[in-house]
Amino acid sequence: MKQLIALGECMLELSQADSELWQLGVAGDTLNTAWYARRLLSQSQWRVAYGTRIGTDRFSQRIDDFIANAGIETTWIQRDTKRTAGLYAINLDGGERSFSYWRSQSAARHFADDPVWLARALHASDLIYLSGITLAILTPQAQDNLLAALALARQRGQTIAFDPNIRASLWSSSTHMREVIMRAASVSHWVLPSFDDEQAFFGDSSLSACASRYLAAGAVDVVVKNAGLAMGIASSAGFTEFDCGQRIQPVDSTAAGDSFNAAYIAARLQGHSVLEAAQVGHALAARVIGAHGALVDLAH
């Protein structure tokens, strides 16, 4: 059986149940992708695992239990006796979300401190998924540890999927952010950026310019997401645009990109082309933004 591992930070999530009450959940960008991937991939052919670090407190155990109950393996979740889990709150305005974070004591910021643990976790996996947030929360040394481990994984023939998922506030500077993101792209096979972020921080003039930059860095395939508008799709076969049809007004745009990434990755692992996988990804993201919350029941 093959294994997909997603790496990053899983946090406690506060979302408004009504104007006075907040409810506590569990989420995070790469965990959202792992959650959807578990539902899209055959359980007889693929294990889905999550790699991170959490505390030993009750709230951290809630995260571990949630991940395990979702059918995601917790073998690669480290425990930290000195730190705990991060917390964030979702603020919605007309379907668009913004976030408030409390993560200074997050144990996940140290998940890549140990190169030996990284080597073991990555060596056990056939596909490795990470995001720009995965990298942004780490110290520079831990970033180097992770990027070196990913480079070795690519040399061994393992597939690496990367969403730059730019959150500028998490980085010490825009210059450092751009450098690390491009280093990650250089060791990744599939890069899944969002055009509005890329245009803002890399100055890309078009979808094709964004895709070409990542191909030049070393990516094999690039899909440039575009908030429901036409996406850019690039590979060694060339560049094309995929018309997504009429734009959908979101009820809640949380996890739109995360769910797209899961469906894209699952489709590619099942033998679909870049274009076919992008179409599947768009279809799932359209379903997800039509409901509240990051994790939407696909059975209905």
Secondary structure, DSSP 8 states (H G I E B T S, - for coil): -EEEEEES--EEEEEESSSS-EEEEEE-HHHHHHHHHHHHS-TTTEEEEEEEEEESSHHHHHHHHHHHHTT-B-TTEEEESS-B--EEEEEEETTEEEEEEE-TTBGGGGTTS-HHHHHHHHHT-SEEEEEHHHHHTS-HHHHHHHHHHHHHHHHTT-EEEEE----GGGSS-HHHHHHHHHHHHHT-SEE--BHHHHHHHH---SHHHHHHHHHHHT-SEEEEB-TTS-EEEEETTEEEEE---S----S--TTHHHHHHHHHHHHHHTT--HHHHHHHHHHHHHHHTTSSSS---TT-
